[in-house]
Amino acid sequence: MAEKQKKKRGDRKDAYRIRDLDAMHAFAPYIIPDRVANEAVCVEQIDVTEMEKYLESKNASNPQYKYTMFHVICAALAKTLYLRPTMNTFIAGHRYYSRKDISFSFVAKKELKDHSYEALAIIRLDKEDKTSPIEQLHNKICSFVHGVRKEGKTDSTTQDIEFLNKFPRPILRFLMKILRWLDYHGKVPNFLSKDDPYYSSVFISNLGSIKMSASYHHLTNYGTNSIFVIIGEKKKRPVFNDDGTYEMRDTLELGLTIDERIADGIYFSNSIKLMKTLIQNPYLLDLPIGAEIK
């Protein structure tokens, strides 16, 4: 994660400009400038045997808001981005930036029904918080979801869109041209970007919670989001041992869409290996966010 540093010319309010790039990476945004055209997609099969034991242990005391797979995956992603900070970068305006925070966005529905109200959430990790990443994210996510389902909580992004939809199409197109110019130069007002999911480190869709299977979701050229994660449905699948034998275990598929320009293949590979290690050994998520994993 980018440490606090003195702001320099060219930095953004949400990120520091990365200046020490090699020639290939520095030129990449000019060769293929669109984020959507630079999508790298991978699908990982995760053995959740240990995760299920971990969740059973965490929920043994019957907390009001139970720990779930979603909390574990978010915490694993948070720790991965903290320890592998290049994964928490983005390209905007043909320049590379390192985020000042780690944030997650997702959609929460009031009810799992057609046409049910939904709200957009951005959850930010507080790196000064002394609690473990799993505890911190569990508390923040549960608080937001409870607000949506029990109190009818709304988000400012949805409210802004509802307001803009009242304008005629020509005015809306003109306003979007202005907004895209501001986005390119990192000047989007905070009241618009602070709850916009496309300005988060990771956008997550938990399709497994609605019994849906998919492994890909596109990125967008608007905003700063460089990683989209799809959580699939838990299923019994064969897990093979070194000797060729196998056993059926509970697994889930994790689909990741990443802007391939932000790092190289080796960095991506090692980061995904760390993420899988954390998900398959979730007790590591009870350690402080900065604790190294060997």
C-alpha positions in Angstrom: 0.0 0.0 0.0 1.2 3.5 -0.7 2.5 5.1 2.4 1.6 8.7 3.3 3.9 11.0 1.5 4.1 14.6 0.6 1.8 15.5 -2.3 3.6 16.4 -5.5 2.5 18.0 -8.7 0.6 15.4 -10.8 -0.7 13.5 -7.7 -4.5 13.0 -7.3 -6.6 13.4 -4.2 -7.1 9.6 -4.0 -3.7 8.4 -5.3 0.0 9.2 -5.8 1.4 9.3 -9.3 3.9 6.5 -10.0 7.0 8.0 -11.7 9.7 5.3 -11.6 8.2 3.2 -14.4 10.2 1.2 -17.0 9.8 2.3 -20.6 7.4 -0.5 -21.6 4.9 0.1 -18.8 5.1 3.9 -19.2 4.2 3.6 -22.9 1.6 0.9 -22.6 -1.4 3.4 -21.9 -0.6 5.0 -25.3 -0.5 1.8 -27.3 -3.8 0.4 -26.0 -5.4 3.2 -23.9 -8.7 1.6 -23.0 -8.9 -0.4 -19.7 -11.5 -2.7 -21.3 -9.1 -3.6 -24.1 -6.5 -4.7 -21.6 -8.5 -7.2 -19.6 -6.7 -10.3 -18.4 -9.1 -13.0 -17.1 -8.3 -15.9 -14.9 -10.4 -18.4 -13.0 -9.2 -20.1 -9.8 -10.7 -23.1 -8.1 -10.6 -22.7 -4.3 -10.8 -25.6 -1.8 -13.0 -24.2 1.0 -12.6 -27.1 3.4 -10.5 -25.1 5.9 -12.7 -22.1 5.4 -15.8 -23.9 6.4 -14.0 -25.1 9.6 -12.9 -21.6 10.2 -16.3 -20.1 9.8 -17.8 -22.7 12.1 -15.3 -21.8 14.7 -15.9 -18.0 14.3 -19.7 -18.5 14.5 -19.6 -20.9 17.4 -20.6 -18.2 19.8 -23.7 -17.4 17.6 -22.8 -13.7 16.8 -25.7 -11.5 15.7 -24.1 -11.1 12.3 -22.4 -14.3 11.2 -19.0 -14.5 9.4 -19.4 -15.7 5.8 -17.3 -16.7 2.8 -17.8 -13.2 1.4 -16.1 -11.7 4.5 -13.2 -14.2 4.2 -12.7 -13.5 0.5 -12.8 -9.7 1.0 -10.3 -9.9 3.9 -8.0 -12.1 1.8 -8.1 -9.6 -1.1 -7.5 -6.8 1.3 -4.4 -8.4 2.8 -3.1 -9.3 -0.7 -3.4 -5.7 -1.9 -1.7 -4.5 1.3 1.2 -6.9 0.9 1.3 -6.7 -2.9 0.7 -2.9 -3.5 1.2 -2.9 -7.2 -2.2 -4.7 -7.4 -3.7 -1.6 -5.9 -2.8 0.7 -8.7 -4.7 2.1 -11.7 -4.2 4.0 -14.9 -6.1 7.2 -15.6 -5.3 10.0 -18.1 -2.5 7.8 -19.5 -0.7 7.8 -16.2 -0.1 5.2 -13.4 -1.3 5.9 -9.8 -0.9 4.1 -6.5 -4.1 4.3 -4.4 -4.0 5.9 -0.9 -6.5 3.3 0.4 -7.9 -0.2 -0.1 -11.6 -0.2 -1.0 -14.2 -2.8 -2.0 -17.5 -2.2 -3.8 -20.5 -4.5 -4.1 -24.2 -4.3 -4.6 -26.6 -5.2 -1.7 -30.2 -6.0 -2.4 -32.9 -5.4 0.2 -34.5 -8.8 -0.7 -33.4 -11.5 -3.1 -36.4 -10.9 -5.3 -37.0 -9.4 -8.8 -37.1 -5.6 -8.8 -36.1 -5.4 -5.1 -34.3 -2.2 -4.1 -30.5 -2.4 -4.2 -27.7 -0.1 -2.9 -24.1 0.4 -4.0 -21.5 0.0 -1.3 -17.9 1.1 -1.0 -16.1 -0.4 2.1 -12.7 1.1 2.9 -10.1 -0.6 5.0 -8.7 1.5 7.8 -5.0 0.7 7.9 -4.7 2.4 11.3 -7.3 0.0 12.8 -5.6 -2.5 15.1 -8.2 -5.2 14.5 -7.6 -8.0 12.1 -8.7 -7.5 8.4 -11.4 -10.1 8.7 -12.9 -8.5 11.8 -12.8 -5.0 10.4 -14.4 -5.9 7.1 -17.0 -8.1 8.7 -18.1 -5.3 10.9 -18.3 -2.7 8.1 -20.0 -5.0 5.6 -22.6 -6.2 8.1 -23.3 -2.6 9.2 -23.9 -1.6 5.6 -26.0 -4.6 4.6 -28.1 -4.2 7.8 -28.7 -0.6 6.9 -30.0 -1.6 3.5 -32.2 -4.5 4.5 -33.6 -3.2 7.8 -33.5 0.6 7.5 -33.8 1.2 3.8 -30.4 2.8 3.6 -29.5 4.4 0.2 -26.2 5.4 -1.3 -25.3 8.8 -2.8 -24.4 7.4 -6.2 -27.9 6.0 -6.8 -29.4 9.3 -5.6 -27.2 11.3 -8.0 -28.1 9.0 -11.0 -31.8 9.4 -10.1 -31.4 13.2 -10.2 -29.5 13.1 -13.5 -32.0 10.9 -15.2 -34.5 13.8 -15.0 -32.5 15.8 -17.6 -33.2 15.6 -21.4 -30.8 13.3 -23.3 -28.8 16.2 -25.0 -28.1 17.7 -21.6 -27.1 14.3 -20.2 -24.7 13.7 -23.0 -23.1 17.1 -22.5 -22.8 16.5 -18.7 -21.2 13.1 -19.4 -18.6 14.7 -21.6 -17.7 17.1 -18.8 -17.6 14.2 -16.3 -15.3 12.1 -18.6 -13.0 15.1 -18.9 -12.9 15.5 -15.1 -12.3 11.7 -14.8 -9.4 11.8 -17.3 -7.7 14.6 -15.3 -8.6 13.2 -11.8 -10.9 16.1 -11.0 -14.2 14.3 -10.4 -15.7 15.9 -7.2 -15.5 13.8 -4.1 -19.3 13.9 -3.6 -19.6 12.0 -6.9 -16.6 9.6 -6.6 -16.7 8.7 -2.9 -19.6 6.2 -3.3 -19.0 5.3 -6.9 -18.1 1.6 -7.2 -16.0 2.2 -10.3 -13.6 4.2 -8.1 -12.8 1.3 -5.8 -9.8 -1.0 -5.6 -11.9 -4.1 -6.2 -15.5 -4.5 -7.4 -16.9 -7.8 -6.2 -20.0 -9.7 -7.3 -21.1 -12.6 -5.1 -23.1 -14.6 -7.7 -22.8 -17.7 -5.6 -25.3 -16.1 -3.1 -28.0 -16.2 -5.8 -27.0 -19.7 -7.1 -25.6 -18.3 -10.4 -22.4 -19.5 -12.1 -20.2 -17.1 -14.1 -16.5 -16.3 -14.1 -16.1 -13.0 -16.0 -17.3 -9.5 -15.7 -15.9 -6.6 -17.8 -14.0 -3.6 -16.5 -15.0 -0.1 -17.4 -13.0 2.8 -19.1 -14.6 5.2 -16.6 -13.3 5.5 -13.1 -10.2 3.8 -11.6 -11.3 0.2 -10.9 -8.6 -2.2 -12.1 -9.9 -5.5 -10.6 -13.3 -7.2 -10.8 -13.9 -10.4 -8.8 -16.7 -12.9 -9.4 -17.5 -15.3 -6.5 -19.1 -18.4 -7.9 -21.4 -21.0 -6.3 -20.0 -23.5 -3.8 -19.9 -27.0 -5.3 -18.5 -30.5 -4.8 -15.5 -30.9 -7.2 -12.6 -33.4 -7.4 -9.4 -32.2 -5.7 -6.4 -34.2 -6.9 -3.5 -35.3 -4.8 0.2 -35.5 -5.9 -0.1 -39.3 -6.5 -3.1 -38.9 -8.9 -5.8 -39.9 -6.5 -8.6 -37.5 -5.7 -11.4 -36.8 -3.3 -14.6 -34.7 -3.6 -14.4 -31.5 -1.7 -16.4 -28.3 -1.3 -14.9 -25.7 -3.7 -15.8 -22.5 -5.3 -14.6 -20.7 -8.4 -13.2 -17.2 -8.2 -13.1 -15.3 -11.5 -10.8 -12.3 -11.7 -10.7 -9.6 -14.4 -7.6 -7.4 -14.1 -6.2 -4.5 -16.1 -3.0 -6.3 -17.4 -1.1 -3.1 -17.7 -0.7 -2.5 -14.0 1.8 -5.3 -13.4 3.6 -8.2 -15.2 2.7 -11.9 -15.3 5.0 -12.9 -12.5 3.6 -10.3 -10.2 0.0 -11.3 -11.0 0.9 -15.0 -10.5 2.5 -14.5 -7.1 -0.3 -12.2 -5.9 -3.0 -14.7 -6.9 -1.0 -17.5 -5.1 -1.0 -15.4 -2.0 -4.7 -14.7 -2.2 -5.4 -18.5 -2.6 -3.1 -19.2 0.4 -5.1 -16.8 2.6 -8.5 -18.1 1.5 -7.5 -21.7 2.0 -5.8 -20.9 5.4 -8.2 -18.2 6.7 -6.7 -18.3 10.2 -4.0 -16.1 8.7 -6.6 -13.4 8.4 -6.8 -13.1 12.2 -3.3 -11.6 12.1 -2.7 -7.9 11.7 -3.0 -6.6 8.1 0.7 -6.0 7.8 1.9 -9.4 9.1 4.0 -11.1 6.4 2.9 -14.5 5.1 5.8 -17.0 4.4 
